[in-house]
C-alpha cells in the first residue's frame, strides 16, 4: 500500500467528533422545538423558537461538515 493513500487518523477523529456534536444537536433542537410549541403562551416563546430553529440548522450543517471531514481524511492526498 502506498503511503499517500492512507487515512489521516487525526482528521478522521476530528470528523467523528463533529458527527458527535451533530448527534447532540439532532436531539436538542427538535426537543426544544417541541417544548417551545407546546408552551406558546409563555414570555420566552419567540426567543426559544428562534434558538430551536438555529439548533436544527446547526445540526444539519454539522452533519455535512463532519461527513466532508471524514471523506477528506480518506480520499485527499497530502502534498
mmCIF file of the N, C-alpha and C atoms, coordinates in Angstrom:
data_MODEL
# 
_entry.id   MODEL 
# 
loop_
_atom_site.group_PDB 
_atom_site.id 
_atom_site.type_symbol 
_atom_site.label_atom_id 
_atom_site.label_alt_id 
_atom_site.label_comp_id 
_atom_site.label_asym_id 
_atom_site.label_entity_id 
_atom_site.label_seq_id 
_atom_site.pdbx_PDB_ins_code 
_atom_site.Cartn_x 
_atom_site.Cartn_y 
_atom_site.Cartn_z 
_atom_site.occupancy 
_atom_site.B_iso_or_equiv 
_atom_site.pdbx_formal_charge 
_atom_site.auth_seq_id 
_atom_site.auth_comp_id 
_atom_site.auth_asym_id 
_atom_site.auth_atom_id 
_atom_site.pdbx_PDB_model_num 
ATOM 1   N N  . UNK A 1 1  ? 0.844   -1.174 0.000  1.00 0.00 ? 1  UNK A N  1 
ATOM 2   C CA . UNK A 1 1  ? 0.000   0.000  0.000  1.00 0.00 ? 1  UNK A CA 1 
ATOM 3   C C  . UNK A 1 1  ? 0.891   1.240  0.000  1.00 0.00 ? 1  UNK A C  1 
ATOM 4   N N  . UNK A 1 2  ? 0.507   2.217  -0.781 1.00 0.00 ? 2  UNK A N  1 
ATOM 5   C CA . UNK A 1 2  ? 1.277   3.447  -0.908 1.00 0.00 ? 2  UNK A CA 1 
ATOM 6   C C  . UNK A 1 2  ? 1.015   4.356  0.295  1.00 0.00 ? 2  UNK A C  1 
ATOM 7   N N  . UNK A 1 3  ? 2.028   5.085  0.720  1.00 0.00 ? 3  UNK A N  1 
ATOM 8   C CA . UNK A 1 3  ? 1.913   5.979  1.882  1.00 0.00 ? 3  UNK A CA 1 
ATOM 9   C C  . UNK A 1 3  ? 0.921   7.106  1.628  1.00 0.00 ? 3  UNK A C  1 
ATOM 10  N N  . UNK A 1 4  ? 0.739   7.543  0.382  1.00 0.00 ? 4  UNK A N  1 
ATOM 11  C CA . UNK A 1 4  ? -0.159  8.660  0.080  1.00 0.00 ? 4  UNK A CA 1 
ATOM 12  C C  . UNK A 1 4  ? -1.629  8.271  0.153  1.00 0.00 ? 4  UNK A C  1 
ATOM 13  N N  . UNK A 1 5  ? -1.950  6.982  0.133  1.00 0.00 ? 5  UNK A N  1 
ATOM 14  C CA . UNK A 1 5  ? -3.341  6.546  0.125  1.00 0.00 ? 5  UNK A CA 1 
ATOM 15  C C  . UNK A 1 5  ? -3.867  6.175  1.502  1.00 0.00 ? 5  UNK A C  1 
ATOM 16  N N  . UNK A 1 6  ? -3.133  6.453  2.536  1.00 0.00 ? 6  UNK A N  1 
ATOM 17  C CA . UNK A 1 6  ? -3.569  6.103  3.883  1.00 0.00 ? 6  UNK A CA 1 
ATOM 18  C C  . UNK A 1 6  ? -4.547  7.126  4.428  1.00 0.00 ? 6  UNK A C  1 
ATOM 19  N N  . UNK A 1 7  ? -5.384  6.678  5.354  1.00 0.00 ? 7  UNK A N  1 
ATOM 20  C CA . UNK A 1 7  ? -6.354  7.547  6.008  1.00 0.00 ? 7  UNK A CA 1 
ATOM 21  C C  . UNK A 1 7  ? -5.642  8.408  7.052  1.00 0.00 ? 7  UNK A C  1 
ATOM 22  N N  . UNK A 1 8  ? -5.936  9.701  7.031  1.00 0.00 ? 8  UNK A N  1 
ATOM 23  C CA . UNK A 1 8  ? -5.400  10.619 8.037  1.00 0.00 ? 8  UNK A CA 1 
ATOM 24  C C  . UNK A 1 8  ? -6.217  10.442 9.316  1.00 0.00 ? 8  UNK A C  1 
ATOM 25  N N  . UNK A 1 9  ? -5.641  9.764  10.302 1.00 0.00 ? 9  UNK A N  1 
ATOM 26  C CA . UNK A 1 9  ? -6.388  9.404  11.502 1.00 0.00 ? 9  UNK A CA 1 
ATOM 27  C C  . UNK A 1 9  ? -6.789  10.622 12.338 1.00 0.00 ? 9  UNK A C  1 
ATOM 28  N N  . UNK A 1 10 ? -5.955  11.639 12.389 1.00 0.00 ? 10 UNK A N  1 
ATOM 29  C CA . UNK A 1 10 ? -6.294  12.845 13.153 1.00 0.00 ? 10 UNK A CA 1 
ATOM 30  C C  . UNK A 1 10 ? -7.501  13.545 12.540 1.00 0.00 ? 10 UNK A C  1 
ATOM 31  N N  . UNK A 1 11 ? -7.525  13.620 11.224 1.00 0.00 ? 11 UNK A N  1 
ATOM 32  C CA . UNK A 1 11 ? -8.653  14.255 10.540 1.00 0.00 ? 11 UNK A CA 1 
ATOM 33  C C  . UNK A 1 11 ? -9.907  13.403 10.675 1.00 0.00 ? 11 UNK A C  1 
ATOM 34  N N  . UNK A 1 12 ? -9.752  12.091 10.683 1.00 0.00 ? 12 UNK A N  1 
ATOM 35  C CA . UNK A 1 12 ? -10.888 11.184 10.871 1.00 0.00 ? 12 UNK A CA 1 
ATOM 36  C C  . UNK A 1 12 ? -11.508 11.367 12.255 1.00 0.00 ? 12 UNK A C  1 
ATOM 37  N N  . UNK A 1 13 ? -10.664 11.471 13.274 1.00 0.00 ? 13 UNK A N  1 
ATOM 38  C CA . UNK A 1 13 ? -11.155 11.675 14.641 1.00 0.00 ? 13 UNK A CA 1 
ATOM 39  C C  . UNK A 1 13 ? -11.861 13.021 14.751 1.00 0.00 ? 13 UNK A C  1 
ATOM 40  N N  . UNK A 1 14 ? -11.326 14.039 14.091 1.00 0.00 ? 14 UNK A N  1 
ATOM 41  C CA . UNK A 1 14 ? -11.960 15.363 14.090 1.00 0.00 ? 14 UNK A CA 1 
ATOM 42  C C  . UNK A 1 14 ? -13.346 15.288 13.453 1.00 0.00 ? 14 UNK A C  1 
ATOM 43  N N  . UNK A 1 15 ? -13.471 14.528 12.364 1.00 0.00 ? 15 UNK A N  1 
ATOM 44  C CA . UNK A 1 15 ? -14.765 14.362 11.708 1.00 0.00 ? 15 UNK A CA 1 
ATOM 45  C C  . UNK A 1 15 ? -15.750 13.604 12.574 1.00 0.00 ? 15 UNK A C  1 
ATOM 46  N N  . UNK A 1 16 ? -15.269 12.581 13.279 1.00 0.00 ? 16 UNK A N  1 
ATOM 47  C CA . UNK A 1 16 ? -16.152 11.826 14.162 1.00 0.00 ? 16 UNK A CA 1 
ATOM 48  C C  . UNK A 1 16 ? -16.628 12.673 15.345 1.00 0.00 ? 16 UNK A C  1 
ATOM 49  N N  . UNK A 1 17 ? -15.767 13.551 15.839 1.00 0.00 ? 17 UNK A N  1 
ATOM 50  C CA . UNK A 1 17 ? -16.185 14.468 16.907 1.00 0.00 ? 17 UNK A CA 1 
ATOM 51  C C  . UNK A 1 17 ? -17.277 15.406 16.409 1.00 0.00 ? 17 UNK A C  1 
ATOM 52  N N  . UNK A 1 18 ? -17.124 15.880 15.168 1.00 0.00 ? 18 UNK A N  1 
ATOM 53  C CA . UNK A 1 18 ? -18.147 16.755 14.591 1.00 0.00 ? 18 UNK A CA 1 
ATOM 54  C C  . UNK A 1 18 ? -19.468 16.019 14.421 1.00 0.00 ? 18 UNK A C  1 
ATOM 55  N N  . UNK A 1 19 ? -19.414 14.744 14.059 1.00 0.00 ? 19 UNK A N  1 
ATOM 56  C CA . UNK A 1 19 ? -20.644 13.963 13.953 1.00 0.00 ? 19 UNK A CA 1 
ATOM 57  C C  . UNK A 1 19 ? -21.265 13.724 15.328 1.00 0.00 ? 19 UNK A C  1 
ATOM 58  N N  . UNK A 1 20 ? -20.437 13.632 16.363 1.00 0.00 ? 20 UNK A N  1 
ATOM 59  C CA . UNK A 1 20 ? -20.953 13.519 17.726 1.00 0.00 ? 20 UNK A CA 1 
ATOM 60  C C  . UNK A 1 20 ? -21.690 14.781 18.149 1.00 0.00 ? 20 UNK A C  1 
ATOM 61  N N  . UNK A 1 21 ? -21.136 15.934 17.789 1.00 0.00 ? 21 UNK A N  1 
ATOM 62  C CA . UNK A 1 21 ? -21.813 17.205 18.070 1.00 0.00 ? 21 UNK A CA 1 
ATOM 63  C C  . UNK A 1 21 ? -23.117 17.269 17.297 1.00 0.00 ? 21 UNK A C  1 
ATOM 64  N N  . UNK A 1 22 ? -23.093 16.788 16.055 1.00 0.00 ? 22 UNK A N  1 
ATOM 65  C CA . UNK A 1 22 ? -24.294 16.754 15.230 1.00 0.00 ? 22 UNK A CA 1 
ATOM 66  C C  . UNK A 1 22 ? -25.374 15.905 15.898 1.00 0.00 ? 22 UNK A C  1 
ATOM 67  N N  . UNK A 1 23 ? -24.994 14.752 16.428 1.00 0.00 ? 23 UNK A N  1 
ATOM 68  C CA . UNK A 1 23 ? -25.958 13.871 17.089 1.00 0.00 ? 23 UNK A CA 1 
ATOM 69  C C  . UNK A 1 23 ? -26.593 14.560 18.291 1.00 0.00 ? 23 UNK A C  1 
ATOM 70  N N  . UNK A 1 24 ? -25.789 15.262 19.063 1.00 0.00 ? 24 UNK A N  1 
ATOM 71  C CA . UNK A 1 24 ? -26.314 16.008 20.206 1.00 0.00 ? 24 UNK A CA 1 
ATOM 72  C C  . UNK A 1 24 ? -27.308 17.075 19.748 1.00 0.00 ? 24 UNK A C  1 
ATOM 73  N N  . UNK A 1 25 ? -26.938 17.810 18.700 1.00 0.00 ? 25 UNK A N  1 
ATOM 74  C CA . UNK A 1 25 ? -27.821 18.852 18.190 1.00 0.00 ? 25 UNK A CA 1 
ATOM 75  C C  . UNK A 1 25 ? -29.092 18.284 17.569 1.00 0.00 ? 25 UNK A C  1 
ATOM 76  N N  . UNK A 1 26 ? -29.000 17.078 16.993 1.00 0.00 ? 26 UNK A N  1 
ATOM 77  C CA . UNK A 1 26 ? -30.180 16.448 16.396 1.00 0.00 ? 26 UNK A CA 1 
ATOM 78  C C  . UNK A 1 26 ? -31.237 16.112 17.443 1.00 0.00 ? 26 UNK A C  1 
ATOM 79  N N  . UNK A 1 27 ? -30.814 15.840 18.655 1.00 0.00 ? 27 UNK A N  1 
ATOM 80  C CA . UNK A 1 27 ? -31.781 15.591 19.714 1.00 0.00 ? 27 UNK A CA 1 
ATOM 81  C C  . UNK A 1 27 ? -32.203 16.883 20.413 1.00 0.00 ? 27 UNK A C  1 
ATOM 82  N N  . UNK A 1 28 ? -31.265 17.777 20.633 1.00 0.00 ? 28 UNK A N  1 
ATOM 83  C CA . UNK A 1 28 ? -31.535 19.001 21.379 1.00 0.00 ? 28 UNK A CA 1 
ATOM 84  C C  . UNK A 1 28 ? -32.464 19.950 20.618 1.00 0.00 ? 28 UNK A C  1 
ATOM 85  N N  . UNK A 1 29 ? -32.215 20.144 19.311 1.00 0.00 ? 29 UNK A N  1 
ATOM 86  C CA . UNK A 1 29 ? -33.004 21.083 18.516 1.00 0.00 ? 29 UNK A CA 1 
ATOM 87  C C  . UNK A 1 29 ? -34.478 20.720 18.437 1.00 0.00 ? 29 UNK A C  1 
ATOM 88  N N  . UNK A 1 30 ? -34.836 19.516 17.964 1.00 0.00 ? 30 UNK A N  1 
ATOM 89  C CA . UNK A 1 30 ? -36.259 19.160 17.894 1.00 0.00 ? 30 UNK A CA 1 
ATOM 90  C C  . UNK A 1 30 ? -36.936 19.052 19.255 1.00 0.00 ? 30 UNK A C  1 
ATOM 91  N N  . UNK A 1 31 ? -36.188 18.637 20.290 1.00 0.00 ? 31 UNK A N  1 
ATOM 92  C CA . UNK A 1 31 ? -36.785 18.576 21.626 1.00 0.00 ? 31 UNK A CA 1 
ATOM 93  C C  . UNK A 1 31 ? -37.161 19.974 22.108 1.00 0.00 ? 31 UNK A C  1 
ATOM 94  N N  . UNK A 1 32 ? -36.252 20.921 21.949 1.00 0.00 ? 32 UNK A N  1 
ATOM 95  C CA . UNK A 1 32 ? -36.548 22.301 22.330 1.00 0.00 ? 32 UNK A CA 1 
ATOM 96  C C  . UNK A 1 32 ? -37.673 22.874 21.473 1.00 0.00 ? 32 UNK A C  1 
ATOM 97  N N  . UNK A 1 33 ? -37.694 22.507 20.189 1.00 0.00 ? 33 UNK A N  1 
ATOM 98  C CA . UNK A 1 33 ? -38.753 22.957 19.282 1.00 0.00 ? 33 UNK A CA 1 
ATOM 99  C C  . UNK A 1 33 ? -40.120 22.456 19.754 1.00 0.00 ? 33 UNK A C  1 
ATOM 100 N N  . UNK A 1 34 ? -40.194 21.196 20.151 1.00 0.00 ? 34 UNK A N  1 
ATOM 101 C CA . UNK A 1 34 ? -41.449 20.631 20.645 1.00 0.00 ? 34 UNK A CA 1 
ATOM 102 C C  . UNK A 1 34 ? -41.886 21.299 21.954 1.00 0.00 ? 34 UNK A C  1 
ATOM 103 N N  . UNK A 1 35 ? -40.936 21.510 22.852 1.00 0.00 ? 35 UNK A N  1 
ATOM 104 C CA . UNK A 1 35 ? -41.259 22.170 24.121 1.00 0.00 ? 35 UNK A CA 1 
ATOM 105 C C  . UNK A 1 35 ? -41.738 23.597 23.873 1.00 0.00 ? 35 UNK A C  1 
ATOM 106 N N  . UNK A 1 36 ? -41.084 24.278 22.937 1.00 0.00 ? 36 UNK A N  1 
ATOM 107 C CA . UNK A 1 36 ? -41.462 25.653 22.630 1.00 0.00 ? 36 UNK A CA 1 
ATOM 108 C C  . UNK A 1 36 ? -42.874 25.722 22.055 1.00 0.00 ? 36 UNK A C  1 
ATOM 109 N N  . UNK A 1 37 ? -43.211 24.837 21.143 1.00 0.00 ? 37 UNK A N  1 
ATOM 110 C CA . UNK A 1 37 ? -44.534 24.876 20.522 1.00 0.00 ? 37 UNK A CA 1 
ATOM 111 C C  . UNK A 1 37 ? -45.645 24.454 21.473 1.00 0.00 ? 37 UNK A C  1 
ATOM 112 N N  . UNK A 1 38 ? -45.325 23.680 22.492 1.00 0.00 ? 38 UNK A N  1 
ATOM 113 C CA . UNK A 1 38 ? -46.355 23.274 23.441 1.00 0.00 ? 38 UNK A CA 1 
ATOM 114 C C  . UNK A 1 38 ? -46.626 24.354 24.495 1.00 0.00 ? 38 UNK A C  1 
ATOM 115 N N  . UNK A 1 39 ? -45.769 25.371 24.582 1.00 0.00 ? 39 UNK A N  1 
ATOM 116 C CA . UNK A 1 39 ? -45.948 26.458 25.555 1.00 0.00 ? 39 UNK A CA 1 
ATOM 117 C C  . UNK A 1 39 ? -45.955 27.804 24.839 1.00 0.00 ? 39 UNK A C  1 
ATOM 118 N N  . UNK A 1 40 ? -46.902 28.010 23.945 1.00 0.00 ? 40 UNK A N  1 
ATOM 119 C CA . UNK A 1 40 ? -46.880 29.241 23.158 1.00 0.00 ? 40 UNK A CA 1 
ATOM 120 C C  . UNK A 1 40 ? -47.383 30.471 23.913 1.00 0.00 ? 40 UNK A C  1 
ATOM 121 N N  . UNK A 1 41 ? -47.886 30.317 25.125 1.00 0.00 ? 41 UNK A N  1 
ATOM 122 C CA . UNK A 1 41 ? -48.325 31.494 25.890 1.00 0.00 ? 41 UNK A CA 1 
ATOM 123 C C  . UNK A 1 41 ? -47.248 32.017 26.835 1.00 0.00 ? 41 UNK A C  1 
ATOM 124 N N  . UNK A 1 42 ? -46.106 31.382 26.891 1.00 0.00 ? 42 UNK A N  1 
ATOM 125 C CA . UNK A 1 42 ? -45.010 31.817 27.767 1.00 0.00 ? 42 UNK A CA 1 
ATOM 126 C C  . UNK A 1 42 ? -44.310 33.050 27.194 1.00 0.00 ? 42 UNK A C  1 
ATOM 127 N N  . UNK A 1 43 ? -43.657 33.854 28.061 1.00 0.00 ? 43 UNK A N  1 
ATOM 128 C CA . UNK A 1 43 ? -42.999 35.081 27.563 1.00 0.00 ? 43 UNK A CA 1 
ATOM 129 C C  . UNK A 1 43 ? -41.733 34.804 26.736 1.00 0.00 ? 43 UNK A C  1 
ATOM 130 N N  . UNK A 1 44 ? -41.103 33.662 26.912 1.00 0.00 ? 44 UNK A N  1 
ATOM 131 C CA . UNK A 1 44 ? -39.886 33.348 26.158 1.00 0.00 ? 44 UNK A CA 1 
ATOM 132 C C  . UNK A 1 44 ? -40.169 32.521 24.902 1.00 0.00 ? 44 UNK A C  1 
ATOM 133 N N  . UNK A 1 45 ? -41.395 32.564 24.417 1.00 0.00 ? 45 UNK A N  1 
ATOM 134 C CA . UNK A 1 45 ? -41.774 31.748 23.266 1.00 0.00 ? 45 UNK A CA 1 
ATOM 135 C C  . UNK A 1 45 ? -40.949 32.081 22.025 1.00 0.00 ? 45 UNK A C  1 
ATOM 136 N N  . UNK A 1 46 ? -40.863 33.345 21.660 1.00 0.00 ? 46 UNK A N  1 
ATOM 137 C CA . UNK A 1 46 ? -40.163 33.748 20.432 1.00 0.00 ? 46 UNK A CA 1 
ATOM 138 C C  . UNK A 1 46 ? -38.653 33.478 20.525 1.00 0.00 ? 46 UNK A C  1 
ATOM 139 N N  . UNK A 1 47 ? -37.962 33.874 21.607 1.00 0.00 ? 47 UNK A N  1 
ATOM 140 C CA . UNK A 1 47 ? -36.525 33.570 21.666 1.00 0.00 ? 47 UNK A CA 1 
ATOM 141 C C  . UNK A 1 47 ? -36.225 32.067 21.653 1.00 0.00 ? 47 UNK A C  1 
ATOM 142 N N  . UNK A 1 48 ? -37.009 31.269 22.360 1.00 0.00 ? 48 UNK A N  1 
ATOM 143 C CA . UNK A 1 48 ? -36.777 29.826 22.360 1.00 0.00 ? 48 UNK A CA 1 
ATOM 144 C C  . UNK A 1 48 ? -37.081 29.216 20.995 1.00 0.00 ? 48 UNK A C  1 
ATOM 145 N N  . UNK A 1 49 ? -38.081 29.746 20.310 1.00 0.00 ? 49 UNK A N  1 
ATOM 146 C CA . UNK A 1 49 ? -38.412 29.275 18.969 1.00 0.00 ? 49 UNK A CA 1 
ATOM 147 C C  . UNK A 1 49 ? -37.247 29.542 18.010 1.00 0.00 ? 49 UNK A C  1 
ATOM 148 N N  . UNK A 1 50 ? -36.681 30.731 18.091 1.00 0.00 ? 50 UNK A N  1 
ATOM 149 C CA . UNK A 1 50 ? -35.548 31.090 17.231 1.00 0.00 ? 50 UNK A CA 1 
ATOM 150 C C  . UNK A 1 50 ? -34.335 30.227 17.547 1.00 0.00 ? 50 UNK A C  1 
ATOM 151 N N  . UNK A 1 51 ? -34.052 30.014 18.836 1.00 0.00 ? 51 UNK A N  1 
ATOM 152 C CA . UNK A 1 51 ? -32.910 29.188 19.231 1.00 0.00 ? 51 UNK A CA 1 
ATOM 153 C C  . UNK A 1 51 ? -33.104 27.741 18.764 1.00 0.00 ? 51 UNK A C  1 
ATOM 154 N N  . UNK A 1 52 ? -34.312 27.226 18.878 1.00 0.00 ? 52 UNK A N  1 
ATOM 155 C CA . UNK A 1 52 ? -34.547 25.841 18.462 1.00 0.00 ? 52 UNK A CA 1 
ATOM 156 C C  . UNK A 1 52 ? -34.389 25.680 16.955 1.00 0.00 ? 52 UNK A C  1 
ATOM 157 N N  . UNK A 1 53 ? -34.836 26.643 16.169 1.00 0.00 ? 53 UNK A N  1 
ATOM 158 C CA . UNK A 1 53 ? -34.651 26.598 14.714 1.00 0.00 ? 53 UNK A CA 1 
ATOM 159 C C  . UNK A 1 53 ? -33.153 26.671 14.383 1.00 0.00 ? 53 UNK A C  1 
ATOM 160 N N  . UNK A 1 54 ? -32.421 27.520 15.073 1.00 0.00 ? 54 UNK A N  1 
ATOM 161 C CA . UNK A 1 54 ? -30.985 27.640 14.814 1.00 0.00 ? 54 UNK A CA 1 
ATOM 162 C C  . UNK A 1 54 ? -30.245 26.351 15.182 1.00 0.00 ? 54 UNK A C  1 
ATOM 163 N N  . UNK A 1 55 ? -30.672 25.673 16.252 1.00 0.00 ? 55 UNK A N  1 
ATOM 164 C CA . UNK A 1 55 ? -30.055 24.397 16.628 1.00 0.00 ? 55 UNK A CA 1 
ATOM 165 C C  . UNK A 1 55 ? -30.315 23.324 15.576 1.00 0.00 ? 55 UNK A C  1 
ATOM 166 N N  . UNK A 1 56 ? -31.507 23.318 15.005 1.00 0.00 ? 56 UNK A N  1 
ATOM 167 C CA . UNK A 1 56 ? -31.823 22.353 13.948 1.00 0.00 ? 56 UNK A CA 1 
ATOM 168 C C  . UNK A 1 56 ? -30.981 22.624 12.699 1.00 0.00 ? 56 UNK A C  1 
ATOM 169 N N  . UNK A 1 57 ? -30.823 23.877 12.348 1.00 0.00 ? 57 UNK A N  1 
ATOM 170 C CA . UNK A 1 57 ? -29.989 24.230 11.188 1.00 0.00 ? 57 UNK A CA 1 
ATOM 171 C C  . UNK A 1 57 ? -28.526 23.887 11.470 1.00 0.00 ? 57 UNK A C  1 
ATOM 172 N N  . UNK A 1 58 ? -28.078 24.124 12.704 1.00 0.00 ? 58 UNK A N  1 
ATOM 173 C CA . UNK A 1 58 ? -26.698 23.790 13.070 1.00 0.00 ? 58 UNK A CA 1 
ATOM 174 C C  . UNK A 1 58 ? -26.460 22.285 13.015 1.00 0.00 ? 58 UNK A C  1 
ATOM 175 N N  . UNK A 1 59 ? -27.469 21.485 13.358 1.00 0.00 ? 59 UNK A N  1 
ATOM 176 C CA . UNK A 1 59 ? -27.330 20.030 13.276 1.00 0.00 ? 59 UNK A CA 1 
ATOM 177 C C  . UNK A 1 59 ? -27.122 19.585 11.841 1.00 0.00 ? 59 UNK A C  1 
ATOM 178 N N  . UNK A 1 60 ? -27.880 20.167 10.920 1.00 0.00 ? 60 UNK A N  1 
ATOM 179 C CA . UNK A 1 60 ? -27.736 19.822 9.506  1.00 0.00 ? 60 UNK A CA 1 
ATOM 180 C C  . UNK A 1 60 ? -26.371 20.258 8.996  1.00 0.00 ? 60 UNK A C  1 
ATOM 181 N N  . UNK A 1 61 ? -25.938 21.455 9.380  1.00 0.00 ? 61 UNK A N  1 
ATOM 182 C CA . UNK A 1 61 ? -24.639 21.954 8.939  1.00 0.00 ? 61 UNK A CA 1 
ATOM 183 C C  . UNK A 1 61 ? -23.506 21.087 9.492  1.00 0.00 ? 61 UNK A C  1 
ATOM 184 N N  . UNK A 1 62 ? -23.584 20.698 10.760 1.00 0.00 ? 62 UNK A N  1 
ATOM 185 C CA . UNK A 1 62 ? -22.533 19.868 11.352 1.00 0.00 ? 62 UNK A CA 1 
ATOM 186 C C  . UNK A 1 62 ? -22.502 18.485 10.713 1.00 0.00 ? 62 UNK A C  1 
ATOM 187 N N  . UNK A 1 63 ? -23.650 17.991 10.269 1.00 0.00 ? 63 UNK A N  1 
ATOM 188 C CA . UNK A 1 63 ? -23.674 16.709 9.572  1.00 0.00 ? 63 UNK A CA 1 
ATOM 189 C C  . UNK A 1 63 ? -22.859 16.783 8.295  1.00 0.00 ? 63 UNK A C  1 
ATOM 190 N N  . UNK A 1 64 ? -23.101 17.802 7.489  1.00 0.00 ? 64 UNK A N  1 
ATOM 191 C CA . UNK A 1 64 ? -22.367 17.936 6.235  1.00 0.00 ? 64 UNK A CA 1 
ATOM 192 C C  . UNK A 1 64 ? -20.877 18.225 6.467  1.00 0.00 ? 64 UNK A C  1 
ATOM 193 N N  . UNK A 1 65 ? -20.573 19.058 7.456  1.00 0.00 ? 65 UNK A N  1 
ATOM 194 C CA . UNK A 1 65 ? -19.175 19.373 7.751  1.00 0.00 ? 65 UNK A CA 1 
ATOM 195 C C  . UNK A 1 65 ? -18.440 18.127 8.254  1.00 0.00 ? 65 UNK A C  1 
ATOM 196 N N  . UNK A 1 66 ? -19.087 17.367 9.123  1.00 0.00 ? 66 UNK A N  1 
ATOM 197 C CA . UNK A 1 66 ? -18.463 16.147 9.642  1.00 0.00 ? 66 UNK A CA 1 
ATOM 198 C C  . UNK A 1 66 ? -18.241 15.108 8.563  1.00 0.00 ? 66 UNK A C  1 
ATOM 199 N N  . UNK A 1 67 ? -19.236 14.910 7.694  1.00 0.00 ? 67 UNK A N  1 
ATOM 200 C CA . UNK A 1 67 ? -19.074 13.949 6.603  1.00 0.00 ? 67 UNK A CA 1 
ATOM 201 C C  . UNK A 1 67 ? -17.987 14.386 5.631  1.00 0.00 ? 67 UNK A C  1 
ATOM 202 N N  . UNK A 1 68 ? -17.918 15.680 5.353  1.00 0.00 ? 68 UNK A N  1 
ATOM 203 C CA . UNK A 1 68 ? -16.877 16.183 4.450  1.00 0.00 ? 68 UNK A CA 1 
ATOM 204 C C  . UNK A 1 68 ? -15.497 15.975 5.072  1.00 0.00 ? 68 UNK A C  1 
ATOM 205 N N  . UNK A 1 69 ? -15.365 16.196 6.365  1.00 0.00 ? 69 UNK A N  1 
ATOM 206 C CA . UNK A 1 69 ? -14.083 16.000 7.042  1.00 0.00 ? 69 UNK A CA 1 
ATOM 207 C C  . UNK A 1 69 ? -13.661 14.536 6.993  1.00 0.00 ? 69 UNK A C  1 
ATOM 208 N N  . UNK A 1 70 ? -14.605 13.638 7.220  1.00 0.00 ? 70 UNK A N  1 
ATOM 209 C CA . UNK A 1 70 ? -14.289 12.212 7.170  1.00 0.00 ? 70 UNK A CA 1 
ATOM 210 C C  . UNK A 1 70 ? -13.887 11.800 5.759  1.00 0.00 ? 70 UNK A C  1 
ATOM 211 N N  . UNK A 1 71 ? -14.608 12.270 4.758  1.00 0.00 ? 71 UNK A N  1 
ATOM 212 C CA . UNK A 1 71 ? -14.254 11.932 3.383  1.00 0.00 ? 71 UNK A CA 1 
ATOM 213 C C  . UNK A 1 71 ? -12.908 12.528 2.988  1.00 0.00 ? 71 UNK A C  1 
ATOM 214 N N  . UNK A 1 72 ? -12.616 13.734 3.474  1.00 0.00 ? 72 UNK A N  1 
ATOM 215 C CA . UNK A 1 72 ? -11.303 14.329 3.207  1.00 0.00 ? 72 UNK A CA 1 
ATOM 216 C C  . UNK A 1 72 ? -10.183 13.510 3.846  1.00 0.00 ? 72 UNK A C  1 
ATOM 217 N N  . UNK A 1 73 ? -10.440 12.961 5.019  1.00 0.00 ? 73 UNK A N  1 
ATOM 218 C CA . UNK A 1 73 ? -9.400  12.158 5.680  1.00 0.00 ? 73 UNK A CA 1 
ATOM 219 C C  . UNK A 1 73 ? -9.123  10.873 4.914  1.00 0.00 ? 73 UNK A C  1 
ATOM 220 N N  . UNK A 1 74 ? -10.105 10.372 4.203  1.00 0.00 ? 74 UNK A N  1 
ATOM 221 C CA . UNK A 1 74 ? -9.922  9.114  3.479  1.00 0.00 ? 74 UNK A CA 1 
ATOM 222 C C  . UNK A 1 74 ? -9.392  9.298  2.063  1.00 0.00 ? 74 UNK A C  1 
ATOM 223 N N  . UNK A 1 75 ? -9.837  10.325 1.369  1.00 0.00 ? 75 UNK A N  1 
ATOM 224 C CA . UNK A 1 75 ? -9.582  10.410 -0.057 1.00 0.00 ? 75 UNK A CA 1 
ATOM 225 C C  . UNK A 1 75 ? -8.633  11.518 -0.508 1.00 0.00 ? 75 UNK A C  1 
ATOM 226 N N  . UNK A 1 76 ? -8.340  12.505 0.327  1.00 0.00 ? 76 UNK A N  1 
ATOM 227 C CA . UNK A 1 76 ? -7.432  13.572 -0.090 1.00 0.00 ? 76 UNK A CA 1 
ATOM 228 C C  . UNK A 1 76 ? -5.990  13.144 0.102  1.00 0.00 ? 76 UNK A C  1 
ATOM 229 N N  . UNK A 1 77 ? -5.166  13.564 -0.841 1.00 0.00 ? 77 UNK A N  1 
ATOM 230 C CA . UNK A 1 77 ? -3.736  13.283 -0.737 1.00 0.00 ? 77 UNK A CA 1 
ATOM 231 C C  . UNK A 1 77 ? -3.059  14.459 -0.053 1.00 0.00 ? 77 UNK A C  1 
ATOM 232 N N  . UNK A 1 78 ? -2.123  14.165 0.830  1.00 0.00 ? 78 UNK A N  1 
ATOM 233 C CA . UNK A 1 78 ? -1.358  15.210 1.498  1.00 0.00 ? 78 UNK A CA 1 
ATOM 234 C C  . UNK A 1 78 ? -0.174  15.591 0.614  1.00 0.00 ? 78 UNK A C  1 
ATOM 235 N N  . UNK A 1 79 ? -0.099  16.860 0.216  1.00 0.00 ? 79 UNK A N  1 
ATOM 236 C CA . UNK A 1 79 ? 1.002   17.323 -0.649 1.00 0.00 ? 79 UNK A CA 1 
ATOM 237 C C  . UNK A 1 79 ? 2.115   17.905 0.171  1.00 0.00 ? 79 UNK A C  1 
# 
